Amino acid sequence: MTKPAHKIRICLLSVTIWKNQSDKGSWYSVTPSRAYKQDDGWKETSSIGFDDLLTLAKLLDLAHSWIANQLASDSSDASTSQAA
C-alpha cells in the first residue's frame, strides 16, 4: 500500500495528502477523515458533522499551503535535474 505524502491532524479530524504520478507529471489529492472510537478500537470515517466543518476548513487550508509548497519544490527539483 502506498504511503501518504503528508498527514495533518487537529484533534479527531485529519487530512491525508497523497502524491500521484503519471507520465504527465505528479499531482496531489486530499482525503479528509474523522476518527471515532468503538468497542473494537479506533476507526475513521469520511462523514463530517456540522460542528467539525470549520476545523475541517482549517485543515484544508493547511493542506492547500503544504501542497503549494510541494509543487514549488517539485518544479524547482525538476528544473535543477533538467539543467544537470
DOSE-885785 format. One record per residue (C-alpha): residue number from 1; residue in one letter; x, y, z. Coordinates in nm, 2 decimals, padded with zeros to 4 digits. Layout:
BEGIN
- NUM:A:X:Y:Z
...
***
This chain:
BEGIN
- 1:M:00.00:00.00:00.00
- 2:T:00.13:00.35:-00.09
- 3:K:00.23:00.57:00.20
- 4:P:00.07:00.92:00.22
- 5:A:00.29:01.22:00.13
- 6:H:00.17:01.40:00.44
- 7:K:-00.09:01.39:00.71
- 8:I:-00.23:01.69:00.91
- 9:R:-00.44:01.64:01.22
- 10:I:-00.64:01.86:01.45
- 11:C:-00.80:01.66:01.74
- 12:L:-01.01:01.39:01.58
- 13:L:-01.01:01.54:01.23
- 14:S:-00.73:01.48:00.97
- 15:V:-00.65:01.53:00.61
- 16:T:-00.43:01.28:00.43
- 17:I:-00.23:01.41:00.13
- 18:W:-00.15:01.17:-00.15
- 19:K:00.11:01.22:-00.42
- 20:N:00.01:01.08:-00.75
- 21:Q:00.23:01.01:-01.05
- 22:S:00.17:00.98:-01.42
- 23:D:00.36:01.02:-01.74
- 24:K:00.24:01.38:-01.75
- 25:G:00.39:01.46:-01.40
- 26:S:00.27:01.45:-01.04
- 27:W:-00.03:01.59:-00.86
- 28:Y:-00.17:01.58:-00.51
- 29:S:-00.51:01.47:-00.38
- 30:V:-00.66:01.51:-00.03
- 31:T:-00.87:01.27:00.18
- 32:P:-01.05:01.42:00.49
- 33:S:-01.15:01.19:00.77
- 34:R:-01.27:01.19:01.13
- 35:A:-01.16:00.94:01.39
- 36:Y:-01.41:00.78:01.63
- 37:K:-01.38:00.50:01.89
- 38:Q:-01.59:00.19:01.90
- 39:D:-01.56:-00.11:02.13
- 40:D:-01.32:-00.28:01.90
- 41:G:-01.09:00.02:01.87
- 42:W:-01.04:00.34:01.67
- 43:K:-01.20:00.38:01.32
- 44:E:-01.21:00.65:01.06
- 45:T:-01.50:00.79:00.86
- 46:S:-01.53:01.04:00.58
- 47:S:-01.86:01.16:00.73
- 48:I:-01.80:01.51:00.88
- 49:G:-02.06:01.67:01.11
- 50:F:-02.17:02.03:01.13
- 51:D:-01.96:02.10:01.44
- 52:D:-01.64:01.99:01.26
- 53:L:-01.68:02.19:00.94
- 54:L:-01.47:02.50:01.05
- 55:T:-01.19:02.28:01.18
- 56:L:-01.20:02.08:00.85
- 57:A:-01.18:02.41:00.66
- 58:K:-00.87:02.50:00.85
- 59:L:-00.72:02.16:00.78
- 60:L:-00.80:02.20:00.41
- 61:D:-00.63:02.54:00.42
- 62:L:-00.32:02.39:00.57
- 63:A:-00.32:02.11:00.32
- 64:H:-00.35:02.37:00.04
- 65:S:-00.05:02.55:00.17
- 66:W:00.15:02.23:00.21
- 67:I:00.07:02.12:-00.15
- 68:A:00.15:02.46:-00.29
- 69:N:00.50:02.44:-00.12
- 70:Q:00.55:02.09:-00.25
- 71:L:00.45:02.18:-00.61
- 72:A:00.70:02.47:-00.60
- 73:S:00.97:02.23:-00.46
- 74:D:00.88:01.96:-00.72
- 75:S:00.91:02.21:-01.00
- 76:S:01.24:02.35:-00.88
- 77:D:01.38:02.00:-00.84
- 78:A:01.27:01.92:-01.19
- 79:S:01.44:02.24:-01.32
- 80:T:01.76:02.15:-01.14
- 81:S:01.77:01.79:-01.27
- 82:Q:01.70:01.91:-01.63
- 83:A:01.98:02.16:-01.61
- 84:A:02.23:01.90:-01.49
***
